[in-house]
């Protein structure tokens, strides 16, 4: 009989240990990524129960959330941050877990380093105590964020109790226009489907517009599936996936490479796979997209105006009212032209080499507008090294950007990088929640790294497509 | 029958069949975990001191009027919320903070996925009601905030002083909670041999030889 399975079904079945009471699945985890923030309590719980780490060889650690990005000299000035890293070091040493340490050339944001090392591969299940684990789905893996108790469970058993999700296919016809990026595509999706649209679903991103995207762009899209409520987002693996993986340190080598490729090729959703739901988008209709509110769903195209309550569905009015008040924006105002105080380029969403390249292209031979603080935080040491080889750091510095060391930085401000007061930040990160960037009245506008770069130069939100036209 | 005594601040343990106590309302959709517990409080290696940090920035802004600051809500054990509660970051610190504050059950229109799973891992019951029913429950709570409620997982009935509500609990959640298997590590570990056989079967753990 012809198979009609999705990639999600296939990977799920391969990793199913058994069924749990009430219909959850005990799912084997092929790659467990850990970091300093959500693992210490899990290790403590493990020790309390006298459990061992089941598969230290399938567990990889790094430090990212709390690391300062100016000086990473030890001990950190912040004694709590230092304690967290020391705890991670101690736990990794004790349990034989590989730690991608600062200065090793491998450290960085957990969702940047695992793919670049070739650790993330098609057909795996990937879990990490971080909601943006959905990033790894870009490789055709089933990847999802878990809580600390589940980190404990995975450490102890290499399995986790999970309910199988339904699959919603998001099909993108057409092609993204020049100056429109993966970030715009995913912000557009969340704008249309809402922050609850994916609850209970895994999103399969597919169609010609997706196939044309690089792996780094695909990661940006899957990264933010969770912002649309989907715990998992994935893309079927193809030649783009395979050529990205070839010759990475942890990728299969030699004879194994061909075997792996054959296996990976069979994982994609079958031609006649049945999806629980499907939505079709036209990628060519998407314009640079910016959030104006306090949820990633409160987004508009750069040419649009902040919506009036009358234009919204009833259930969106209350949160919109909160957003007008918090952001101090009025309905009906354009987003284009909103003055910016801070520009942040980085994060697990948009801190990769291609993100920095495109931003550098915008800022080359330009100057950051007066009064704007702009900084770039590479997603990993590898990204940083590569960018410096290409001279991107110099382009940014000459324009007036600060060039920092890798970490999560101002995406969540668990480190010295924070907004102050009610500053407005043009940010390439993933969340615009109240207080997210470290000031309880700080304001975040999410956008693509190219749009952040344009905002830095112009001092206000602006349409980056104009910069592309100029440079031609 | 095993049940948790909320006045004694004991955390959920074993089979959970009943949650008793007062309800408190927290209105609003899409309340994210950054609001429940801001990231700066994640700088810790234990969950012990999170209870009084719950919603700290919202409470500061509310100047004493936030539901978690109102005297009438002190000691409440059932939190009433609206849609997509707990969205955003996977931080278990959020349900930990609520649990350590005293919350043992959350009833809402809907929950974000990871938050929901984290609650189950702690034995905190998440149940749902349609919007209309949540409103009537919130109104009943507001009109008599001191009334005691009894949430029976077995009958799926929430009983107040004058009214009852038929709550929904997902089957898997229900069975985990009432059997006590929500504290799942031991259950997972008991499948050691099956886990081993999966490991020996997965192509990427076996040099792709067995594809």
Interface residues (C-beta under 8 A of the other chain):
Chain A: X14 X15 X17 X18 X20 X21 X22 X23 X24 X26 X28 X30 X37 X38 X40 X41 X44 X49 X51 X54 X55 X58 X65 X66 X78 X80 X81 X83 X84 X87 X121 X123 X124 X129 X130 X131 X133 X144 X145 X146 X147 X148 X149 X150 X152 X153 X156 X157 X158 X159 X160 X161 X162 X163 X195 X196 X199 X200 X226 X227 X229 X231 X252 X256 X259 X260 X262 X263 X295 X297 X315 X318 X319 X322 X412 X413 X414 X431 X433 X434 X435 X436 X438 X440
Chain B: X28 X29 X30 X32 X34 X35 X38 X39 X40 X42 X43 X44 X45 X46 X47 X57 X58 X60 X61 X83 X84 X87 X88 X89 X90 X91 X92 X93 X95 X110 X112 X113 X114 X117 X118 X121 X122 X170 X171 X172 X173 X174 X175 X176 X179 X181 X184 X185 X187 X188 X189 X191 X192 X194 X195 X198 X199 X201 X202 X203 X204 X205 X207 X208 X209 X211
